Amino acid sequence: MFTGIIEDMGVISNLKKDLDNLHISIKSRLAPELKVDQSVAHNGVCLTVVAINNDEYTVTAIKETLEKTNLQHLSINDKVNLERAMKLGDRLDGHIVQGHVDQTAICTNIEETNGSWVFTFSYNSKFNNITIEKGSITVNGTSLTVVNSQKDSFSVAIIPFTYKHTNFNSFKKGTVVNLEFDVLGKYVTKLMSLNN
């Protein structure tokens, strides 16, 4: 479980294909504190640490993960949002995030609004994922509040701190991002479909 509060931006230092898998090495100040077999969210994708070497660690993404997330588009020196798993007893500053990406979306607009930014994303509505006005959404692992909720798009407002400390500062029109929709909303949607 995660909260969607980003702890660090890691930098991709190595990518190694192995059959259908991709071994991803990341440089991060968090690396010395990690342990092999721990879960870390990478752009919102929960992956297991398989090796650690000083300020660098490695995780493995399997074929299903690569097909459903933006990790397949990673390049050396790309920045990824990182969050370690939640500790019991900590404050839940974001919202309940599972680290299981539902689908990707495309950034369609970025508007600077006198000290903050509004990012708009479109996604394929065929998967029956929904957003609601003032509801929670996770974009590349970052817990955010939805504004301007539509059937297949939504916007989020980004404050300067979040812009500076996440990879939102590298987004442009066409950037592919990972989405995890609110777990409560997913259950409600499923129940509604069973009752129809």
N, C-alpha and C positions, 0 to 999 in steps of 0.2 A: 504494500500500500504506500501511496505517495500523497503529497498535498498540493503539488503543482507550484511550489515555491522554489525557484531555481537557485541552486547553491553556487554553481560555477559554470563558466563556459569553457568546455574542453576544446582542444584543437586536434583534429585527426592527423596522426603522425604516420600511420601505415594502414594499408588495406590489402588483404591477401585472400584471394579466392581459393577455396578448397572444396572441390566438387560443387554442390549447390550452396555451400555455406560461404559466408564472408567473415573473416577474422578482422576485427576493427580495433586498432590501437589508438589510444587517446592520451594526450598529455594533459594533466590536470593537477592542480594543487591538492585535490582530494585523494590522489593515488596513494600516497604514503599511509593514509588512514583506512584504506580499503583492505578487505581480506578476500582471498580466492573463495568463490561460491556465494559472494554477496550479490544482491540485486541493486542495480543502478538504472535509473531512467535516462535514456539518451533521446533527446527530442521527444520525450514522452513514451519511449519504447523501453519496457523493462527487459534488461539483458543481464546475464550472469557473468561476473568477473571470472576469467579463466587463468589469467597470469598478471603479475605485477612486477615492474622493474623501475625502481626509484619513482620518478614523477610521471611514469607512463603505465597504463594498464591495458589489458586486451579483453574484449568480449567477442562472442560469436553470434552472428545472426543467421538463422536458417532460412531456407527457401520461402516458407510461408510468411515469415516476418518481412523479408525483402520485398515480396510481392504486394504486401498490404501497407507498407510504410514508405517514407521518403529516404530511408537508409540506403536504398539501391542507388540513389543519386549522389552519394557522398564522394568527395574528392579530398586528396591530401590538402591540409591547411584549412579545411572548412571548420567552422565553429559549431559545436553542438551544445544544447542546453543540458545540464546535468543536475540530477537530484538523487541523493541516497534515499533508501527506504525510510519510512517514518518510524520513529521510536515510540513505543508505548509510553504514555504520560506526557508527550509533547503537546503543545497547542496545535490545533488544526487551523493554520493561518489561511490556507487556500480552500480546497474542497476535497472530498474523497476521490482520489485518482488511483486507478488500478494499474496503470502502466500497460494497458492492452489497447492498442490503437484500433479504432473502428474503421477508419478510412483516411484517405488523404484529401486535401483541398488545394485550391490554387488561389494565390493572392491576386485579386483583380483590381484593387485600388488602394492607394496610400495617400492620406490627406494630412498635412501638417496643420494643426489648428492652434496656433499661438501658445505654444508650450507643451502640447501633447500631440499624439498622432492617432488617427482613426484608420485601422486596417480593415479592408473588406475581403472576405473569402467566399468562393463558390465551391459547392461540393455536389456530388451525384446523389440525388434524393431517392434513387431506386433502392437504397439499403434501409429506408424508413427511419433514418436517424433524424432527430428534430432538435431545434433550439427553441428557447423561449426568451422573450424580452426579460432582461435582468436575471436570467438563469446562468448557470456555470457551463463553461466549455474549456477544454484543454487544447491549446495550440502549441505544438512542439514541446509539450510537457509543461507549459506555463498555464496556471490556473487564472482564468479571466472571466469577466462578466460580459454577457452578450448584449449588444445594442443592435437595433434595426434587424430583428429576426425575420427572415423570409423562408419560403419553402426549401430553397436550395442555396441560400446564402445568409450571411450574417456579418456584422461588424463588431470589432472590439476597440475600446479606447485604451491607449497605452500611455502611461505616465512616464516622465523622463527617467526615473530610476529603473523601471522595467525595460525601457528602450536601451539604456546603457548596459544593463547587466544580463541581457538575454540576446539571442541571435535575431531578434526582431530588427536590430539595427542593420542587418545585412539583407533583409527582405527587399524585393522589388516586385513589380508586376510580373506574374508568371512563376514566382517561387512556389514550389510544392511543399506543403506542410502536413504534419500528422495531426489528426483530430481524435480526441477521445471525448465522446459525448457524456453528459452527466448520467451516472449509473441509475439514479432514481427515474430519470426520464426514460431510460431504456426499458426499465421494468414496466412503467406505465404504458409505454407504446406496445410492448409485448402483450400485456394483459388486455388492452383494448382490441388488439388484432385477434385474440383468442375468443373474445366475446362477440365478435361480428360474424 
